[in-house]
Amino acid sequence: MTAPDNTCTRRAPAWAAQGIGLRPDLAAAVVATSVAGLLVNWVRPDDSTGTLAMLLDLSVSLWVTFWVGTYAALRICTVIPSVAGRFRGERLGTSTPVSRAAASPFRTWLVAAAIVICCTVEWYLHADAANPFLATSRPEAGMENWTNADGYAMLLDGYPAQGDGVFLLNLLGLFMGDRPAISGEFDRRAGHVYLVSLLQAPLGTYWAFATVNLVAWITSALAVWRLGWRRWPNRAVGEVAAVMVATGQGFIFMSTAPQAHPTAFAAFAVVLVLLDEVGLWTSRGAAKLRGAVAAAWAIGVAGLLYFGHIPLALVTWVFGAGRVHLSVLAGTTAAAFAIATAWQWYGEWLLGLRFSGGNNDLAGGAVRIWLRIVFEGLWSFRWQFHAGSIRGLLVGAFYYPWWILAFVGLTVTAYRTRAWALAVFVGAIAPAIAFSPQFRLPRVAYFAFPVVYLFAAAGLIAVSSLVVPASDRPASEARRRVARGTIIAAGLCGLTLLTNLDLVGDQTFTVWFHQAQENAW
Amino acid sequence: MVILDRWRWVTIGSLAVAFAASIVATPVETAIARGFFVVTLVGAVVAGAGLRGRRTQAIAAAIMALLVVGQRIPGGYPVADPPSPDWRAALTSPDDTATVQMRLDHPEFRAAVARADTAWAYVCAEGIGGRDAALALDLRTDRSIITCILGAKNAVGARSRPEQGGMYRAPVPLNTLRTATQAMVSLRAPNGPVRVCGTHSIRPSWGEATSLLLRGGVATAPSPKGPGRWVIELRLVDADDRLLIAWY
């Protein structure tokens, strides 16, 4: 008997021998639990702790906020080598696509067609007066007490549309050469209006806005499909998640509304794909520089549509810290913000736009409120999480079934994919939490849709596999696959029914998406 | 010497066309604004498409150039100027009347009235101040006439100042609405001028010419700026105080 040839033995990676060290997600959970516990118990009781429902709402809001903050802080601190050494597991894998056999062209085209059809049907069903952004502002929805029977509406080319769109028309006129430069509420979102202007002449104002939204919706679903393909070993995860996007509350809510959000959501998802495709997390040398330039450009452009550059920059820091050199992270962020800010300088200097007033000032307003709350003391600080329930904000963006499935998906997802997804999640919802003293806007938290839907898809598939386990016998397995597919399809149908309740006159979920669930469960 | 393949030429050519089409023969401010976005945004789309290969990049560039050129097609739609959603018209003499005709046999209204517990007539007005009898509202159905007096005590909903526009409401017998097939609501200002709010008309139950202003025996459209309607509505509320429908 000969001794094994050691030269051919596969060496275990270092982390397998040394362990993965601390896990930032668990460390953040410990910190969040401790701080939330202290704030609930130490600060004098008030209405926010008066009933079990209120107490739970407050606790969840505090826990989520401190988990997000601590996780982001821990991850970003891994740019310091001594801190990175404590989180060795974070160096596991990065963005290498999971190896798998190529999908059949038939399956690929079938899924693509299903996504396009789904998005288009949902968009059509929620058009003009049925647009939930508009419908929830009607008095029947119980949300506004100042609007007339038509809600906060305007008539664009004879079609009813959400009223804020009127503030975009001067910018649109500027791009079309019809109007001079006039400052407006949404000067910083001019990139979206520029895209609309490309369709204005052939389609008219209403359909130009609506078509840009549809294209963004489809693009978002395709991008999430791609992210699932890159990050999860089971290709069905991306496909199921893409269907969730196509029937997603955020896109349904926006449908034909003349607003930048769908475009911004699409930019967010596309840039996440791009960050993987340019190898920002993995490449070295000249390829890394090219990747960083591309990433900065794309993130900056996302900032010209809405404030997409902020969550994307957070994602690059939270996931990239310890994986990507500090100079690359800093350079990418600085260049991205320079592009987004360049429009402001350019617009002020050459066009006389003011970039102030209305929605232009809301972020600064939120910062001022946080500072005031902090200086008022612990009671005021804790009260803010009751007055602006973060739980209500997140449930308004994604209702409980998605969170439950996403939690299941989180537990079955491999560590390296989970690290990426948690970074995206933190980057996406941190701005919504930061903004919450000013307004609770689930549509800002909806930037988390790629990871919430991917986790939820992984969860739905895991549930189907739990109910119908795999079999060794091919004949039996074929039947079982059909059964699993049926469970997944039934799950998707159930979720779709929830997001489409507005079509039968029930605006519960769309109202929650509009203004958050507040303290109600 | 760098030799560019044909796809690269298509890309460069398309970008050049897009840039030229954006800035040539346009107002200076438009050229400045477009120039920024054709460089940053169109450029980013085309550069990003390059990750999928030169052919994809060329196709993306050609599509973007087509869209930019399409921005300038002759005879294209102008930017819509929506009708004002919030205007005022004054009832200056006691004979001036704002009228709204409503259809009450519509299935949507019938379904709501069957579930309703109370009914209200809502009017948006400005300049009522502290007056208790500023407006007289007549609700004529095909079976009855009801008159309500509206004033400061009928104010409902948010407003920042007493003189500012806001909603005023008066209860209406539900049975009247259950049996009627149509209604005409008339509003007069018997004790001094009142400005009545108007808006666009999106879902009129009767038709486009639902709202009229009767002044000196002559009926005109309420808004001088085009078609519109008075903010005079019937609202039905259920036993739990949930609004079932706002109707006009």
Interface residues (C-beta under 8 A of the other chain):
Chain A: A129 R138 P139 E140 G142 N145 W146 N148 A149 D150 A153 M154 L155 L156 D157 P160 G163 V166 L169 L172 G173 L174 F175 M176 G177 D178 R179 P180 A181 A190 G191 Y194 L195 S197 L198 L199 Q200 A201 P202 L203 G204 T205 Y206 V270 L274 E277 V278 A294 W297 A298 G300 V301 L304 I339 A342 W343 Y346 G347 L350 L351
Chain B: T26 P27 E29 T30 I32 A33 R34 F36 F37 T40 L41 G43 A44 A47 G48 L51 L67 V68 G70 Q71 R72 I73 G76 Y77 P78 V79 A80 D81 P82 P83 P85 C124 V156 G157 A158 G166 M167 C197 T199 H200 I202 R203 V231 E233 R235 R242 L243 L244 I245 A246 W247 Y248
